[in-house]
């Protein structure tokens, strides 16, 4: 008996296979992710937006600020303190997640199976080879199934307990870091506040002292000019009484006159 040979199916052209390969390569290349750095303009824009958001909700100053209000405003609007609060919140969330890991694991599965016709079957007799029963089915066309599995491992519980203890320590570290930042802020505010108060209280005293020094300098200049004029007028009488004392008196008068001229120069040369 001669069986007809099966004819081979039509072969796909080379161009088709080449196009499919190129399409696949292009798809794989398109799925590649390359990092793109931010430009200077984008970074500047982001910085400006963050600066506006930071100072947007600050309460305006409508009255003199005392020390405690200055401390409160510093703690409320300081960025380092805000970062400390956010870090503490993150560590607290991580501790909650680590605590949940100690609970038993529960896995739920659900599935659906359906077909368009009945899954029928028939049986044949091993002795006669004839059909022994009518075609029948033992399953439905649409089947829904689901299960719920709970598991708990003592080793996983021990590891989760140790990790939870580590997360708790991390929370305490975050709390101490935030407290350290707050103490530093309060110390800086206290120092700056008392410096400002001291400067305000000394401002009036410095103004009065500057006025007194100016008056003293004016009086000294007037006294020097009078003394120079008196020495000049007394030179002939001194020369008559003591011929040797004349040149000395002239030299002293010249020195006094030079001192008077220096005193008449602009006051900017005599800083307070």
C-alpha positions in Angstrom: 0.0 0.0 0.0 1.5 3.3 -1.1 1.0 6.3 1.2 1.0 9.7 -0.4 3.9 11.7 0.7 3.2 14.9 2.5 4.1 18.1 0.6 6.3 20.5 2.5 4.7 23.8 3.4 5.6 27.0 1.6 8.9 28.4 2.9 8.8 32.0 4.2 11.0 34.4 2.2 14.3 35.6 3.6 13.1 39.2 3.6 10.2 38.3 5.9 12.5 36.6 8.4 15.1 39.4 8.2 12.3 42.0 8.8 11.0 40.0 11.8 14.5 39.8 13.3 15.1 43.6 12.8 11.7 44.3 14.4 12.6 42.1 17.4 16.0 43.8 17.8 14.4 47.2 17.6 11.8 46.2 20.3 14.6 45.0 22.6 16.6 48.2 22.0 13.6 50.3 22.7 13.1 48.6 26.1 16.6 49.6 27.2 16.6 52.4 29.9 19.3 55.0 29.9 19.7 57.6 32.6 19.2 61.2 31.6 20.8 63.9 33.8 18.8 67.0 34.7 19.9 70.2 33.0 21.0 73.3 34.9 17.7 75.1 34.0 15.6 72.2 35.4 17.7 72.1 38.6 17.3 75.9 39.0 13.6 75.7 38.4 13.2 73.0 40.9 15.2 74.9 43.5 13.0 78.0 43.0 9.9 76.0 43.4 11.2 74.4 46.6 12.2 77.8 48.0 8.7 79.2 47.3 7.0 76.2 48.9 9.3 76.5 52.0 8.4 80.1 52.7 4.8 80.0 51.4 2.9 79.2 54.7 5.0 81.2 57.2 3.1 83.4 59.6 3.9 87.1 59.2 5.6 89.1 62.0 3.0 91.6 63.4 4.5 92.3 66.8 7.8 92.3 68.7 9.2 88.7 69.0 10.3 87.5 72.4 12.8 84.6 73.0 10.3 81.8 73.2 8.4 82.9 70.0 11.7 83.1 68.2 12.5 79.5 69.3 9.1 78.3 68.3 9.3 79.9 64.8 12.8 78.4 64.3 11.6 74.9 65.1 8.6 75.3 63.0 10.2 76.6 59.8 13.7 75.2 60.0 14.5 72.8 57.1 16.9 70.6 59.1 14.2 70.0 61.8 11.7 69.1 59.1 14.1 66.6 57.6 14.6 65.1 61.0 10.8 64.7 61.5 10.5 63.0 58.1 13.3 60.6 58.8 11.7 59.7 62.1 8.4 59.1 60.3 10.1 56.8 57.7 11.8 54.8 60.4 8.5 54.4 62.3 6.9 53.0 59.1 9.8 50.6 58.6 9.3 49.4 62.1 5.6 48.7 61.5 6.5 46.7 58.3 9.1 44.7 60.2 6.5 43.9 62.9 4.0 42.7 60.3 6.7 40.2 59.0 6.4 38.3 62.3 2.8 37.4 61.6 1.9 34.1 59.8 2.0 34.2 56.0 -1.4 33.8 54.3 -1.6 33.0 50.6 -4.9 33.1 48.7 -5.3 31.7 45.2 -8.3 31.8 42.8 -8.7 30.3 39.4 -11.3 30.0 36.6 -11.5 27.3 34.0 -14.1 27.3 31.2 -14.7 25.7 27.8 -17.2 26.0 25.0 -18.4 22.4 25.0 -18.8 19.5 27.4 -15.7 17.5 28.5 -17.2 14.1 27.6 -15.5 10.7 27.6 -16.4 7.1 26.8 -14.9 3.8 27.8 -14.0 0.6 25.8 -14.2 -3.0 27.0 -10.7 -4.6 27.3 -12.2 -8.0 26.3 -14.4 -7.2 23.3 -13.0 -3.8 22.3 -16.5 -2.4 22.1 -17.9 0.7 23.8 -19.2 -0.4 27.2 -20.9 2.8 28.4 -22.5 5.8 26.7 -20.3 9.0 26.4 -20.5 10.9 29.7 -18.9 13.8 31.5 -17.7 14.3 35.1 -16.9 18.1 35.1 -18.8 21.3 34.3 -18.1 23.7 31.5 -17.2 26.6 33.8 -15.2 25.8 36.9 -14.3 28.3 39.7 -11.7 27.2 42.3 -9.9 28.9 45.2 -7.8 28.1 48.2 -6.4 29.8 51.3 -3.1 28.7 52.8 -1.6 29.9 56.1 2.0 29.1 57.0 4.2 30.1 59.9 7.9 29.3 60.2 9.7 29.6 63.5 13.0 30.5 61.7 11.3 33.3 59.8 9.7 34.5 63.0 13.1 34.7 64.7 14.6 36.6 61.8 11.7 39.0 61.7 11.9 39.6 65.4 15.6 40.5 65.1 14.9 42.8 62.2 12.1 44.4 64.1 14.5 45.1 67.0 17.0 46.7 64.6 14.2 48.9 63.2 13.3 49.9 66.7 16.9 50.9 67.4 16.8 52.9 64.1 13.7 54.7 65.3 15.5 55.7 68.5 18.5 56.9 66.6 16.2 59.1 64.4 14.6 60.5 67.5 18.0 61.4 69.0 19.1 63.0 65.8 16.0 65.1 65.7 16.5 66.1 69.3 20.1 67.0 68.6 19.0 69.2 65.7 16.4 70.9 67.9 18.9 71.6 70.7 21.3 73.1 68.2 18.6 75.3 66.7 17.5 76.5 70.1 21.1 77.3 71.1 21.7 79.3 67.9 18.4 81.2 68.4 19.2 82.0 72.0 22.7 83.3 71.1 21.5 85.4 68.1 18.5 86.7 70.2 20.6 88.0 73.1 23.2 89.5 70.7 20.4 91.4 69.0 19.0 92.6 72.3 22.4 93.7 73.5 23.0 95.6 70.3 19.7 97.4 70.7 20.3 98.3 74.3 23.8 99.6 73.6 22.8 101.6 70.5 21.6 104.6 72.6 24.6 104.5 74.8 26.9 104.4 71.9 25.2 107.4 70.3 25.5 109.4 73.6 29.2 108.3 73.9 29.9 109.4 70.3 28.3 112.8 71.0 30.4 113.2 74.2 33.6 112.3 72.3 32.9 114.8 69.5 32.3 117.5 72.1 35.6 116.7 73.9 37.5 116.8 70.6 36.1 120.2 69.8 37.0 121.6 73.2 40.6 120.2 72.8 41.0 121.8 69.4 39.8 125.2 70.8 42.2 124.9 73.8 45.1 124.1 71.5 44.4 127.1 69.2 44.2 129.5 72.3 47.4 128.1 73.8 49.2 128.6 70.4 48.0 132.2 70.2 49.1 132.9 73.8 52.6 131.4 73.2 53.0 133.5 70.0 52.1 136.7 71.9 54.5 135.9 74.7 57.6 135.2 72.5 59.0 138.8 72.6 58.8 139.0 76.3 60.6 135.7 76.8 63.3 136.7 74.3 63.9 139.9 76.3 64.2 138.0 79.6 66.2 135.1 78.4 68.0 135.3 75.0 68.8 131.6 75.0 65.1 130.6 75.6 63.9 132.4 72.4 64.7 129.6 69.9 63.2 127.0 72.2 60.0 129.0 72.6 59.8 129.5 68.8 60.2 125.8 68.2 57.5 124.9 70.8 55.1 127.5 69.3 55.7 125.9 65.8 54.9 122.5 67.3 51.7 123.8 68.9 50.7 125.5 65.7 51.2 122.2 63.7 49.1 120.4 66.3 46.4 122.9 65.9 46.4 122.5 62.1 46.2 118.8 62.4 43.2 119.2 64.8 41.5 121.4 62.1 41.7 118.6 59.6 38.5 116.6 58.7 37.1 114.6 61.6 37.3 111.4 59.5 41.0 111.2 60.3 40.2 110.8 64.0 38.2 107.6 64.1 36.2 106.9 67.3 
